[in-house]
Amino acid sequence: MRAYRIPQLTGIQSLTQVEEAVPKPAHRQILVKVIATSLNFRDLALVSGGYRGPIAPNVVPLSDGAGEVIEVGPGVQRFKVGDRVASCFFQRWFGGLADANSPGSALGGPIDGMLREYAVLEEEGAVAIPAHLSYEEAATLPCAAVTAWHAMVEHAHLRAGQSVLVQGTGGVSIFALQFARMMGVRVIATSSSEDKLARAKALGASDGINYRSHEAWDEAALACTGGRGVDQVVEVGGSDTFSRSLKAIRPNGFISMIGVLTRNAEINPMAILAKRANVQGISVGSTQMFEAMNAAISVNGLKPIIDRVFSFDEAKEAFAYLQSAAHFGKVVIKV
């Protein structure tokens, strides 16, 4: 089978296509013929050596993938041959609180990921695909969509009539926008592109703030809410945007810390105390969160937003396109 590995973490050019034997599923594992994968910012950080999580030597990258079960190992009960499935980011976080072993089961980092033609997954590390989604659409869900769901439903417990601010128009932010509108939640979106803000509004955002022309975007968000502040910020920027996120939320509001895009500024804990803010780090989510999200996606007929689909041989081009930040939504590689 064809696969990509990263022998050295020296940038996109270190992605190397190789030929390998098709793996075999062991006890309670399934073998999946991978049909599509998708990229996340984590994958860029990993290939360039900027990822702070555990990384196996010469790893197969990408946590996200979807395909067809073609073989099941002994003891498998959740799936059968022919089922359409998507990978879970963590192969060993089925439900409840993540334990100390969960980070070591993340695909495309400490263990081999999905940028290959065949992949072995734990049976509890995969979920059934909503019937109305294509493999390409399903491949966008494991990291970005589950992260947004975890932040909005499990952390902030958003309800109809509340408000959320989403930063930028990458995968997590666009899924957050879509989930918010699905729940009757108002969305305020930020971006440096007027075109992207217009597209966000077309998806249902009530307001768009250009943080290039309105550097004090927190003040603009307060103005949008009549001075009250938003109920939640889905924080993907990192430390450089965190102080403005604190100012943008209402008292006792929620900040879901997701982003690692910036790491330079220091965080003042007194500002958290003054706002009585609920701040929580979000690290994707469990299999049960993924299944609950898929149930909601199925009922509402939600369709992920895909910007571009690249071929397997264009993997480096797909990484470069994500790096350019020109995308709106998800970047997919068809295997």
Summary of the structure (lengths in Angstrom):
residues: 335
radius of gyration: 19.4
end to end distance: 11.1
largest distance: 60.5
contacts: 1216
relative contact order: 0.16
helix: 32%
strand: 28%
